[in-house]
Amino acid sequence: MVNKTANRRDFIKQSTLLGLGMYLSPFTLSSTPHKSFDYPDTEQLLDWSDWEKYRHSVSHPCLTIKENNLAAAKENIKDQEWAKVHFGRIHGIIKSHIDKITPEFLNSMVEETTPGDPLWTPCPSCRDKGLPVHPHGLWSWEVEKPEEIQCTECHAVFPNSDYPEEIVLMTKWGKSQKISYCGGDPFVIFRYKEGRPSFTANIRSRKVQWIAGFCKTLAEGYLLTGNVSYAAKCRQILLRLAKCYPEWLIHVGYGEYADMDPKKAALNMMNLPEPELCPPPNVPDNALWTGFWSAGRASGVGLESDFVKKIVTAYDLTCEARKSDGTPLYNAQDKHTIEKDLLLESTILLVCDKKLNNKSVSNRTAVALVGMCVGHPGLLRFGLEGFNMTVNGWFLPDGTTSESPFYGLMTLGGIWDMAQAGQGYSDPEGYKDKSGQRIDDLDLYHETNYKLVWEAFFKGLQGDLKYPPYADSFENTTLDVAYVELMVANYPEKKEYLALLKELCGNELILHSGSPVFNSEFTDSEVEPVLRLPYDLTKPNGALSFSMYYRNPGLKNKKEGVLTFPDWCPPNLQIGHLRTGEDGRESLLLLSASPWGTHHENDSLNLYYWKKDTALLSDLGYLWDHPQKPNNIRALAHNTVLLDEQNQIKKGRGGEVLVFKTFPNVKVMEMASTAYSQALVYKRTSVLVDHGNGNSYVVDFFRVQGGEIQDYVFHASSNELTINGLSPVANAGLALYDYENIKTSDGNGTWNSEWKNENGLTTRAWSLGQEGEEMFVGDGWGQKDWKNADIGATLPYFVRRKRGDRLQTFVSVFEGFEEGKSTVKSVSLLDKTGVVMVETPFGRDYIMSMHNKGEMSIKHMEGKEKISGHFAAASVRNGQMIWKEVLS
């Protein structure tokens, strides 16, 4: 038998990586609300007496779609072809599925047995066939075959007689429920050593997700058409959910269920008064594995908000519907039942979670939406407290994300509806909280740091309107059009936001290139295309919904600003962004001194260089919950320096921006880090030189002192590689990190490597080797896709090695160019401490970077000129010095 108790609570307290691959963030923030409100405690939040008192004071619709949004949507549908298409998509989805909504269908889709979760279900068939097994599995499900899921990798269909769910546990609280698990050998699911998939629990959750999404779509269809039959079906779904939800147990995706009153379980998540159910050979320890992090009732992923937001929106949009004879569709008992047994009931688990992380922020918003919808001001305040803690503490004071662009967007996805629904909110007449305060005409867009968050997401884009994949971000992470619509609607004074929207959608604001983020619960196969256009808007796209409701119908006639991205080094994030091109979109050089934190990686002083739609010096991005993701997180996967072949430290790693300065032709950033305890010096100076029209390059100085071995590491972004200036030879007996096919050479002297990128751009990396330097090149880890589309991929890694305890300076030059258009013709190291001469088609550039201060001499027609300082750069053309910049 396996005892889960050992080290379990310490493990959770230490915020170790678990669950969805996200780090638990149990930090306590001193919230800085824009006004002083009394934030209720858990006991107050579980007291629903205010709901009974104020529930009839609510005017619907009151959440993210209000009367003015409905008016805008109808105007857009009337005048805009893209809006007609999206309206047709909604109508098509409803027509395709509305006849399914019968009592029998609802009973099968919304079972009395607690749903599981679509994740945490590894495929035993893949394991038996020797295929890679993802801890969550890779599954497909469709409503036309609601009782089965299919593995997208081995194509096995489950439930499956070869893998029967022969392990059965029976619950005792309330109505007895049967929870079954697959037998055979268990799986290691992250740190849960004896995990067992339950395909039936997975399916139950998928059915509930679908029905909640369709319920919301029905409500939206009613709102736009007035067809009361849509609202009637929505009411049937909500009543069925209200019947079953109170009996659903709190559980986690790992398959553990708290077999007790959900309120009792929520209040004692990690110290349950009774043993939980868990799949054998695990034994109960009166706690749910990972606690709130992966807990839920409609699902077990820690994001019960996904379900709650859909059903509360559906109720908000339809609860005032009337039949053709003018009588209310929902009678008084219907409303009371849905509000109490479904909406308020759904908040019990969520209000007991006081920690803030990139999941709980969304759960708090869901609680606030319920509070606004049913008339419970305390629940609204719980969400408001979370919102203020998020924008004033989770996000950094400069507005940047404390985690990564991807997780920052995820967190933004958890609070956007808090701000949108809260616009203009006022407490019910006569209400005051315990401190005597009330809320009137709330405006979170302008009265909080929320505006800085939007601004930071804008400034962090690279020229192709994607985010650099630093930290735990995927390679193609974008700012969805849906978000940009909110930016334009709520900050009309920011003309650059409108310019971004028009760049994404075209000047006529019709073509959406944003990926579906919201409302994407239906697949293409479930949608009957209603209208064919030159651009395909018939695909599910959550952005279109935002465009329809939040876009001013006359927006396309407004003049936008110029879409320009600035050089930027946010003081709290400490990641420098240097750009070229008149609009800042031609290239981007990124240097990171960001300290270790949740969803950051071992990438201190990592250098990322992007130009003309390709990464010249790339970052491998994020493998999410892939078992091999440590290979992408480690320092070796980044373009930085390793000491003594060790990874950078995780905790206590600080960073400091020493210089961030831009001049017309040259830009420089210098940063230091404490990434290694043995390092006396760990400092990087990166310089971007720009002669215009794409003629730019980077000069890099990395200074390090400490340890016995110093390895300057960078990797090519493709395998189409040539090396010039030296001839490394294979050494079969040589072991270096986990590289294969290693070749080595004396690294003293100047040499370069070239590789072709996918878009035809060539990257050339000049290495200015010095005495005692060794050079290695080998095939290293290169996988970027968590779904294993590129499993086994490798990339060439270069290691420039120095030894000894003296100060070492690694000097390099990087450029990207189209064939025959190289800017850098040759490079020379004039002073090994930090002076480089670069010959270009235009003349000679001189770049000096010193550890402290130094001097360089420049020859030109007027003789020899000496320049002193910490940093200096100059360019000589036809014997004339055309520019010079100095930092003392």
SULWOPE-V363079 format. One record per residue. N is the residue number from 1. RES is the residue in one small letter. OMEGA is omega as a letter, one per 20 degrees, with the letter a starting at -180 (999 if undefined). D_FIRST is the distance of its C-alpha to the first C-alpha in whole Angstrom. Layout:
n: {N | N}
res: {RES | RES}
omega: {OMEGA | OMEGA}
d_first: {D_FIRST | D_FIRST}
This chain:
n: {1 | 2 | 3 | 4 | 5 | 6 | 7 | 8 | 9 | 10 | 11 | 12 | 13 | 14 | 15 | 16 | 17 | 18 | 19 | 20 | 21 | 22 | 23 | 24 | 25 | 26 | 27 | 28 | 29 | 30 | 31 | 32 | 33 | 34 | 35 | 36 | 37 | 38 | 39 | 40 | 41 | 42 | 43 | 44 | 45 | 46 | 47 | 48 | 49 | 50 | 51 | 52 | 53 | 54 | 55 | 56 | 57 | 58 | 59 | 60 | 61 | 62 | 63 | 64 | 65 | 66 | 67 | 68 | 69 | 70 | 71 | 72 | 73 | 74 | 75 | 76 | 77 | 78 | 79 | 80 | 81 | 82 | 83 | 84 | 85 | 86 | 87 | 88 | 89 | 90 | 91 | 92 | 93 | 94 | 95 | 96 | 97 | 98 | 99 | 100 | 101 | 102 | 103 | 104 | 105 | 106 | 107 | 108 | 109 | 110 | 111 | 112 | 113 | 114 | 115 | 116 | 117 | 118 | 119 | 120 | 121 | 122 | 123 | 124 | 125 | 126 | 127 | 128 | 129 | 130 | 131 | 132 | 133 | 134 | 135 | 136 | 137 | 138 | 139 | 140 | 141 | 142 | 143 | 144 | 145 | 146 | 147 | 148 | 149 | 150 | 151 | 152 | 153 | 154 | 155 | 156 | 157 | 158 | 159 | 160 | 161 | 162 | 163 | 164 | 165 | 166 | 167 | 168 | 169 | 170 | 171 | 172 | 173 | 174 | 175 | 176 | 177 | 178 | 179 | 180 | 181 | 182 | 183 | 184 | 185 | 186 | 187 | 188 | 189 | 190 | 191 | 192 | 193 | 194 | 195 | 196 | 197 | 198 | 199 | 200 | 201 | 202 | 203 | 204 | 205 | 206 | 207 | 208 | 209 | 210 | 211 | 212 | 213 | 214 | 215 | 216 | 217 | 218 | 219 | 220 | 221 | 222 | 223 | 224 | 225 | 226 | 227 | 228 | 229 | 230 | 231 | 232 | 233 | 234 | 235 | 236 | 237 | 238 | 239 | 240 | 241 | 242 | 243 | 244 | 245 | 246 | 247 | 248 | 249 | 250 | 251 | 252 | 253 | 254 | 255 | 256 | 257 | 258 | 259 | 260 | 261 | 262 | 263 | 264 | 265 | 266 | 267 | 268 | 269 | 270 | 271 | 272 | 273 | 274 | 275 | 276 | 277 | 278 | 279 | 280 | 281 | 282 | 283 | 284 | 285 | 286 | 287 | 288 | 289 | 290 | 291 | 292 | 293 | 294 | 295 | 296 | 297 | 298 | 299 | 300 | 301 | 302 | 303 | 304 | 305 | 306 | 307 | 308 | 309 | 310 | 311 | 312 | 313 | 314 | 315 | 316 | 317 | 318 | 319 | 320 | 321 | 322 | 323 | 324 | 325 | 326 | 327 | 328 | 329 | 330 | 331 | 332 | 333 | 334 | 335 | 336 | 337 | 338 | 339 | 340 | 341 | 342 | 343 | 344 | 345 | 346 | 347 | 348 | 349 | 350 | 351 | 352 | 353 | 354 | 355 | 356 | 357 | 358 | 359 | 360 | 361 | 362 | 363 | 364 | 365 | 366 | 367 | 368 | 369 | 370 | 371 | 372 | 373 | 374 | 375 | 376 | 377 | 378 | 379 | 380 | 381 | 382 | 383 | 384 | 385 | 386 | 387 | 388 | 389 | 390 | 391 | 392 | 393 | 394 | 395 | 396 | 397 | 398 | 399 | 400 | 401 | 402 | 403 | 404 | 405 | 406 | 407 | 408 | 409 | 410 | 411 | 412 | 413 | 414 | 415 | 416 | 417 | 418 | 419 | 420 | 421 | 422 | 423 | 424 | 425 | 426 | 427 | 428 | 429 | 430 | 431 | 432 | 433 | 434 | 435 | 436 | 437 | 438 | 439 | 440 | 441 | 442 | 443 | 444 | 445 | 446 | 447 | 448 | 449 | 450 | 451 | 452 | 453 | 454 | 455 | 456 | 457 | 458 | 459 | 460 | 461 | 462 | 463 | 464 | 465 | 466 | 467 | 468 | 469 | 470 | 471 | 472 | 473 | 474 | 475 | 476 | 477 | 478 | 479 | 480 | 481 | 482 | 483 | 484 | 485 | 486 | 487 | 488 | 489 | 490 | 491 | 492 | 493 | 494 | 495 | 496 | 497 | 498 | 499 | 500 | 501 | 502 | 503 | 504 | 505 | 506 | 507 | 508 | 509 | 510 | 511 | 512 | 513 | 514 | 515 | 516 | 517 | 518 | 519 | 520 | 521 | 522 | 523 | 524 | 525 | 526 | 527 | 528 | 529 | 530 | 531 | 532 | 533 | 534 | 535 | 536 | 537 | 538 | 539 | 540 | 541 | 542 | 543 | 544 | 545 | 546 | 547 | 548 | 549 | 550 | 551 | 552 | 553 | 554 | 555 | 556 | 557 | 558 | 559 | 560 | 561 | 562 | 563 | 564 | 565 | 566 | 567 | 568 | 569 | 570 | 571 | 572 | 573 | 574 | 575 | 576 | 577 | 578 | 579 | 580 | 581 | 582 | 583 | 584 | 585 | 586 | 587 | 588 | 589 | 590 | 591 | 592 | 593 | 594 | 595 | 596 | 597 | 598 | 599 | 600 | 601 | 602 | 603 | 604 | 605 | 606 | 607 | 608 | 609 | 610 | 611 | 612 | 613 | 614 | 615 | 616 | 617 | 618 | 619 | 620 | 621 | 622 | 623 | 624 | 625 | 626 | 627 | 628 | 629 | 630 | 631 | 632 | 633 | 634 | 635 | 636 | 637 | 638 | 639 | 640 | 641 | 642 | 643 | 644 | 645 | 646 | 647 | 648 | 649 | 650 | 651 | 652 | 653 | 654 | 655 | 656 | 657 | 658 | 659 | 660 | 661 | 662 | 663 | 664 | 665 | 666 | 667 | 668 | 669 | 670 | 671 | 672 | 673 | 674 | 675 | 676 | 677 | 678 | 679 | 680 | 681 | 682 | 683 | 684 | 685 | 686 | 687 | 688 | 689 | 690 | 691 | 692 | 693 | 694 | 695 | 696 | 697 | 698 | 699 | 700 | 701 | 702 | 703 | 704 | 705 | 706 | 707 | 708 | 709 | 710 | 711 | 712 | 713 | 714 | 715 | 716 | 717 | 718 | 719 | 720 | 721 | 722 | 723 | 724 | 725 | 726 | 727 | 728 | 729 | 730 | 731 | 732 | 733 | 734 | 735 | 736 | 737 | 738 | 739 | 740 | 741 | 742 | 743 | 744 | 745 | 746 | 747 | 748 | 749 | 750 | 751 | 752 | 753 | 754 | 755 | 756 | 757 | 758 | 759 | 760 | 761 | 762 | 763 | 764 | 765 | 766 | 767 | 768 | 769 | 770 | 771 | 772 | 773 | 774 | 775 | 776 | 777 | 778 | 779 | 780 | 781 | 782 | 783 | 784 | 785 | 786 | 787 | 788 | 789 | 790 | 791 | 792 | 793 | 794 | 795 | 796 | 797 | 798 | 799 | 800 | 801 | 802 | 803 | 804 | 805 | 806 | 807 | 808 | 809 | 810 | 811 | 812 | 813 | 814 | 815 | 816 | 817 | 818 | 819 | 820 | 821 | 822 | 823 | 824 | 825 | 826 | 827 | 828 | 829 | 830 | 831 | 832 | 833 | 834 | 835 | 836 | 837 | 838 | 839 | 840 | 841 | 842 | 843 | 844 | 845 | 846 | 847 | 848 | 849 | 850 | 851 | 852 | 853 | 854 | 855 | 856 | 857 | 858 | 859 | 860 | 861 | 862 | 863 | 864 | 865 | 866 | 867 | 868 | 869 | 870 | 871 | 872 | 873 | 874 | 875 | 876 | 877 | 878 | 879 | 880 | 881 | 882 | 883 | 884 | 885 | 886 | 887 | 888}
res: {m | v | n | k | t | a | n | r | r | d | f | i | k | q | s | t | l | l | g | l | g | m | y | l | s | p | f | t | l | s | s | t | p | h | k | s | f | d | y | p | d | t | e | q | l | l | d | w | s | d | w | e | k | y | r | h | s | v | s | h | p | c | l | t | i | k | e | n | n | l | a | a | a | k | e | n | i | k | d | q | e | w | a | k | v | h | f | g | r | i | h | g | i | i | k | s | h | i | d | k | i | t | p | e | f | l | n | s | m | v | e | e | t | t | p | g | d | p | l | w | t | p | c | p | s | c | r | d | k | g | l | p | v | h | p | h | g | l | w | s | w | e | v | e | k | p | e | e | i | q | c | t | e | c | h | a | v | f | p | n | s | d | y | p | e | e | i | v | l | m | t | k | w | g | k | s | q | k | i | s | y | c | g | g | d | p | f | v | i | f | r | y | k | e | g | r | p | s | f | t | a | n | i | r | s | r | k | v | q | w | i | a | g | f | c | k | t | l | a | e | g | y | l | l | t | g | n | v | s | y | a | a | k | c | r | q | i | l | l | r | l | a | k | c | y | p | e | w | l | i | h | v | g | y | g | e | y | a | d | m | d | p | k | k | a | a | l | n | m | m | n | l | p | e | p | e | l | c | p | p | p | n | v | p | d | n | a | l | w | t | g | f | w | s | a | g | r | a | s | g | v | g | l | e | s | d | f | v | k | k | i | v | t | a | y | d | l | t | c | e | a | r | k | s | d | g | t | p | l | y | n | a | q | d | k | h | t | i | e | k | d | l | l | l | e | s | t | i | l | l | v | c | d | k | k | l | n | n | k | s | v | s | n | r | t | a | v | a | l | v | g | m | c | v | g | h | p | g | l | l | r | f | g | l | e | g | f | n | m | t | v | n | g | w | f | l | p | d | g | t | t | s | e | s | p | f | y | g | l | m | t | l | g | g | i | w | d | m | a | q | a | g | q | g | y | s | d | p | e | g | y | k | d | k | s | g | q | r | i | d | d | l | d | l | y | h | e | t | n | y | k | l | v | w | e | a | f | f | k | g | l | q | g | d | l | k | y | p | p | y | a | d | s | f | e | n | t | t | l | d | v | a | y | v | e | l | m | v | a | n | y | p | e | k | k | e | y | l | a | l | l | k | e | l | c | g | n | e | l | i | l | h | s | g | s | p | v | f | n | s | e | f | t | d | s | e | v | e | p | v | l | r | l | p | y | d | l | t | k | p | n | g | a | l | s | f | s | m | y | y | r | n | p | g | l | k | n | k | k | e | g | v | l | t | f | p | d | w | c | p | p | n | l | q | i | g | h | l | r | t | g | e | d | g | r | e | s | l | l | l | l | s | a | s | p | w | g | t | h | h | e | n | d | s | l | n | l | y | y | w | k | k | d | t | a | l | l | s | d | l | g | y | l | w | d | h | p | q | k | p | n | n | i | r | a | l | a | h | n | t | v | l | l | d | e | q | n | q | i | k | k | g | r | g | g | e | v | l | v | f | k | t | f | p | n | v | k | v | m | e | m | a | s | t | a | y | s | q | a | l | v | y | k | r | t | s | v | l | v | d | h | g | n | g | n | s | y | v | v | d | f | f | r | v | q | g | g | e | i | q | d | y | v | f | h | a | s | s | n | e | l | t | i | n | g | l | s | p | v | a | n | a | g | l | a | l | y | d | y | e | n | i | k | t | s | d | g | n | g | t | w | n | s | e | w | k | n | e | n | g | l | t | t | r | a | w | s | l | g | q | e | g | e | e | m | f | v | g | d | g | w | g | q | k | d | w | k | n | a | d | i | g | a | t | l | p | y | f | v | r | r | k | r | g | d | r | l | q | t | f | v | s | v | f | e | g | f | e | e | g | k | s | t | v | k | s | v | s | l | l | d | k | t | g | v | v | m | v | e | t | p | f | g | r | d | y | i | m | s | m | h | n | k | g | e | m | s | i | k | h | m | e | g | k | e | k | i | s | g | h | f | a | a | a | s | v | r | n | g | q | m | i | w | k | e | v | l | s}
omega: {a | r | a | a | a | r | a | a | r | r | r | a | a | r | a | a | a | r | a | a | r | r | r | a | a | a | r | a | r | a | r | a | a | r | a | r | r | r | a | r | a | a | r | a | r | r | a | a | r | r | r | a | a | a | a | a | a | r | a | i | a | a | a | r | r | a | r | r | r | r | r | a | a | r | r | r | a | a | a | a | a | r | r | r | a | r | r | r | r | a | a | r | a | a | a | a | a | a | r | a | r | r | a | r | a | r | a | a | r | a | r | r | a | r | r | r | r | r | r | a | r | a | r | r | r | r | a | a | r | r | r | a | r | a | r | a | r | a | r | r | r | a | r | r | a | a | r | r | a | r | a | a | a | r | r | a | r | i | a | a | r | a | a | r | a | r | a | r | a | r | a | a | r | r | a | r | r | r | a | a | r | r | a | a | r | r | r | r | a | a | r | a | a | a | r | r | r | a | r | r | r | a | r | a | r | r | r | r | a | a | r | r | r | r | r | r | r | a | r | r | r | a | a | a | a | a | a | r | r | r | a | r | r | r | r | a | a | r | r | r | r | r | a | a | a | a | a | a | r | a | r | a | r | r | r | a | r | a | a | r | a | r | r | r | a | a | a | a | a | r | a | r | r | a | r | r | r | a | r | j | r | r | a | r | r | r | r | a | a | r | a | a | r | a | r | r | r | r | a | a | a | r | r | r | r | r | a | a | r | a | r | r | r | r | a | a | a | a | r | a | r | r | a | r | r | r | a | r | r | r | a | a | r | a | a | a | a | a | a | a | r | a | r | r | a | a | a | r | a | a | r | r | a | a | a | r | a | r | a | r | r | r | r | r | r | r | r | r | r | r | r | a | a | r | r | a | r | r | r | a | r | r | r | r | r | r | a | r | a | a | a | a | r | r | a | a | r | r | a | a | r | a | a | r | a | a | r | r | r | r | r | r | r | a | a | a | r | a | a | r | a | a | r | a | r | r | r | a | r | a | r | r | a | r | r | a | r | r | r | r | a | r | a | r | a | a | a | r | a | a | r | r | r | a | r | r | r | a | a | a | r | a | r | r | r | r | r | a | r | a | a | r | r | a | a | r | a | r | a | r | r | r | a | r | r | r | a | a | a | r | a | r | a | a | r | r | r | r | r | r | a | r | a | a | a | a | r | r | a | a | a | r | a | r | r | r | a | r | a | a | r | a | a | a | a | a | r | r | a | a | r | r | r | r | a | r | a | r | r | r | a | a | a | r | r | r | a | a | a | a | r | a | r | a | a | r | r | r | r | r | r | r | a | r | a | r | a | r | a | a | a | r | r | r | a | r | r | a | r | a | a | r | r | a | a | r | r | r | a | r | a | r | a | a | r | r | r | r | r | a | r | a | a | a | r | r | r | a | a | r | r | r | r | r | r | r | a | r | a | r | a | r | r | a | r | a | a | a | r | r | r | a | a | a | a | r | a | a | a | r | r | r | r | r | a | r | r | r | a | a | r | r | r | r | a | r | a | a | r | a | r | r | a | a | a | a | a | r | a | a | r | a | r | a | r | a | a | a | r | r | r | a | a | r | a | a | r | a | a | r | r | r | r | a | a | r | a | r | a | r | r | a | a | r | a | a | r | a | r | a | r | a | r | a | r | r | r | a | r | a | r | r | a | r | r | a | r | a | a | r | a | a | a | r | r | a | r | a | r | r | a | r | a | a | r | a | a | a | a | r | r | r | a | r | r | r | a | a | r | r | r | r | r | r | r | r | a | a | a | a | r | a | r | r | r | r | a | r | a | a | a | a | r | a | a | r | r | r | r | a | a | a | r | r | r | r | r | r | r | a | r | r | r | a | r | r | r | r | r | a | a | r | a | r | r | a | r | a | r | a | a | r | a | r | r | r | r | r | a | r | a | r | r | r | a | r | r | r | a | r | a | a | a | r | r | a | r | r | a | r | r | r | r | a | r | a | a | r | r | a | a | r | a | a | r | r | a | r | r | r | r | r | a | r | a | r | a | r | a | r | a | r | a | r | a | r | a | 999}
d_first: {0 | 4 | 7 | 10 | 12 | 13 | 16 | 16 | 19 | 21 | 20 | 22 | 25 | 25 | 26 | 24 | 25 | 22 | 23 | 26 | 27 | 29 | 29 | 28 | 31 | 31 | 34 | 37 | 40 | 43 | 45 | 48 | 49 | 53 | 54 | 52 | 50 | 48 | 45 | 43 | 40 | 37 | 38 | 42 | 40 | 38 | 41 | 43 | 47 | 48 | 47 | 49 | 52 | 52 | 51 | 54 | 56 | 54 | 56 | 54 | 54 | 52 | 50 | 50 | 52 | 55 | 59 | 60 | 57 | 58 | 62 | 61 | 59 | 62 | 64 | 62 | 62 | 65 | 67 | 64 | 63 | 59 | 59 | 60 | 58 | 55 | 56 | 56 | 53 | 52 | 54 | 53 | 49 | 50 | 52 | 50 | 47 | 49 | 49 | 46 | 45 | 45 | 43 | 42 | 41 | 40 | 37 | 36 | 35 | 34 | 32 | 31 | 27 | 26 | 26 | 24 | 25 | 27 | 25 | 21 | 22 | 21 | 23 | 21 | 25 | 26 | 23 | 24 | 28 | 27 | 28 | 27 | 24 | 25 | 22 | 24 | 25 | 29 | 30 | 33 | 34 | 37 | 39 | 41 | 37 | 35 | 32 | 31 | 30 | 31 | 30 | 33 | 32 | 31 | 33 | 30 | 30 | 28 | 27 | 27 | 26 | 25 | 22 | 21 | 20 | 18 | 15 | 17 | 16 | 19 | 21 | 23 | 25 | 28 | 29 | 26 | 24 | 22 | 20 | 19 | 17 | 17 | 15 | 15 | 13 | 12 | 15 | 15 | 17 | 19 | 16 | 14 | 11 | 10 | 13 | 14 | 18 | 20 | 23 | 25 | 24 | 25 | 28 | 29 | 29 | 31 | 34 | 34 | 35 | 37 | 39 | 39 | 41 | 43 | 44 | 45 | 47 | 49 | 49 | 51 | 53 | 54 | 55 | 57 | 59 | 59 | 58 | 56 | 55 | 52 | 52 | 51 | 48 | 47 | 47 | 45 | 42 | 42 | 42 | 40 | 37 | 38 | 37 | 34 | 33 | 33 | 30 | 28 | 25 | 24 | 21 | 21 | 21 | 17 | 17 | 16 | 18 | 20 | 21 | 24 | 27 | 27 | 30 | 27 | 25 | 27 | 28 | 25 | 23 | 21 | 21 | 21 | 22 | 19 | 16 | 16 | 14 | 12 | 11 | 8 | 5 | 6 | 7 | 11 | 13 | 16 | 17 | 18 | 17 | 20 | 22 | 25 | 25 | 24 | 24 | 27 | 27 | 30 | 27 | 24 | 26 | 27 | 31 | 32 | 35 | 36 | 35 | 37 | 40 | 41 | 41 | 43 | 45 | 46 | 47 | 49 | 51 | 51 | 51 | 55 | 56 | 59 | 59 | 63 | 64 | 63 | 61 | 58 | 55 | 52 | 53 | 52 | 49 | 48 | 48 | 47 | 44 | 43 | 44 | 41 | 39 | 38 | 40 | 39 | 36 | 35 | 36 | 33 | 30 | 33 | 35 | 32 | 31 | 33 | 32 | 35 | 33 | 34 | 33 | 33 | 37 | 37 | 35 | 38 | 41 | 39 | 39 | 43 | 44 | 43 | 45 | 48 | 48 | 47 | 49 | 47 | 48 | 45 | 43 | 45 | 45 | 41 | 42 | 45 | 43 | 41 | 43 | 45 | 42 | 42 | 45 | 46 | 43 | 40 | 43 | 45 | 49 | 50 | 49 | 46 | 43 | 40 | 38 | 40 | 42 | 39 | 37 | 41 | 42 | 38 | 39 | 42 | 41 | 40 | 43 | 46 | 46 | 46 | 49 | 50 | 50 | 51 | 54 | 57 | 54 | 56 | 54 | 55 | 59 | 59 | 55 | 55 | 51 | 51 | 53 | 56 | 55 | 55 | 55 | 58 | 58 | 55 | 55 | 52 | 54 | 56 | 55 | 52 | 51 | 50 | 53 | 52 | 49 | 51 | 53 | 51 | 49 | 53 | 53 | 50 | 51 | 52 | 56 | 54 | 52 | 49 | 47 | 46 | 43 | 42 | 39 | 36 | 39 | 39 | 42 | 44 | 43 | 46 | 48 | 48 | 51 | 50 | 49 | 53 | 54 | 53 | 55 | 58 | 58 | 57 | 59 | 62 | 64 | 61 | 63 | 61 | 58 | 61 | 62 | 58 | 58 | 61 | 59 | 56 | 58 | 62 | 65 | 65 | 61 | 60 | 58 | 54 | 52 | 49 | 46 | 45 | 43 | 43 | 43 | 42 | 40 | 42 | 43 | 46 | 46 | 46 | 49 | 52 | 55 | 57 | 60 | 60 | 61 | 62 | 59 | 55 | 55 | 53 | 50 | 47 | 48 | 47 | 50 | 52 | 51 | 52 | 55 | 56 | 56 | 56 | 59 | 62 | 64 | 67 | 65 | 66 | 69 | 68 | 69 | 66 | 66 | 65 | 62 | 61 | 58 | 59 | 58 | 56 | 53 | 52 | 52 | 48 | 46 | 48 | 48 | 52 | 53 | 57 | 58 | 61 | 64 | 66 | 63 | 60 | 59 | 60 | 57 | 55 | 54 | 50 | 50 | 47 | 46 | 44 | 41 | 38 | 36 | 34 | 34 | 36 | 36 | 37 | 40 | 43 | 46 | 45 | 48 | 48 | 52 | 53 | 56 | 57 | 54 | 52 | 50 | 52 | 49 | 46 | 43 | 40 | 39 | 35 | 32 | 31 | 27 | 27 | 25 | 28 | 30 | 30 | 32 | 35 | 34 | 35 | 38 | 39 | 39 | 42 | 45 | 45 | 45 | 42 | 43 | 42 | 40 | 37 | 36 | 38 | 36 | 34 | 35 | 38 | 40 | 43 | 46 | 50 | 52 | 55 | 58 | 58 | 62 | 63 | 67 | 69 | 68 | 65 | 62 | 60 | 56 | 55 | 52 | 50 | 46 | 44 | 41 | 41 | 42 | 44 | 46 | 50 | 51 | 49 | 51 | 52 | 56 | 56 | 59 | 60 | 64 | 65 | 69 | 68 | 68 | 65 | 66 | 63 | 61 | 59 | 59 | 56 | 56 | 53 | 53 | 51 | 51 | 48 | 46 | 47 | 46 | 47 | 46 | 48 | 46 | 47 | 46 | 48 | 48 | 48 | 49 | 52 | 53 | 56 | 57 | 60 | 62 | 60 | 58 | 55 | 54 | 50 | 49 | 46 | 45 | 44 | 41 | 41 | 38 | 36 | 40 | 41 | 45 | 46 | 49 | 51 | 55 | 57 | 56 | 59 | 62 | 62 | 60 | 58 | 56 | 56 | 54 | 55 | 53 | 52 | 55 | 58 | 58 | 58 | 56 | 58 | 56 | 58 | 57 | 60 | 58 | 60 | 60 | 57 | 55 | 53 | 52 | 49 | 48 | 45 | 43 | 40 | 37 | 39 | 37 | 38 | 36 | 33 | 33 | 34 | 37 | 38 | 35 | 36 | 39 | 41 | 44 | 46 | 45 | 48 | 47 | 50 | 49 | 51 | 51 | 52 | 52 | 55 | 55 | 55 | 56 | 55 | 57 | 57 | 59 | 57 | 59 | 58 | 61 | 63 | 64 | 68 | 67 | 66 | 66 | 66 | 68 | 67 | 66 | 67 | 65 | 68 | 67 | 63 | 62 | 62 | 66 | 65 | 68 | 67 | 70 | 70 | 73 | 74 | 75 | 73 | 70 | 69 | 66 | 65 | 62 | 62 | 60 | 62 | 66 | 68 | 71 | 71 | 75 | 76 | 79 | 81 | 85 | 85 | 84 | 81 | 79 | 76 | 74 | 72 | 68 | 65 | 65 | 68 | 68 | 71 | 73 | 76 | 78 | 81 | 82 | 81 | 78 | 77 | 74 | 73 | 70 | 69 | 67 | 68}
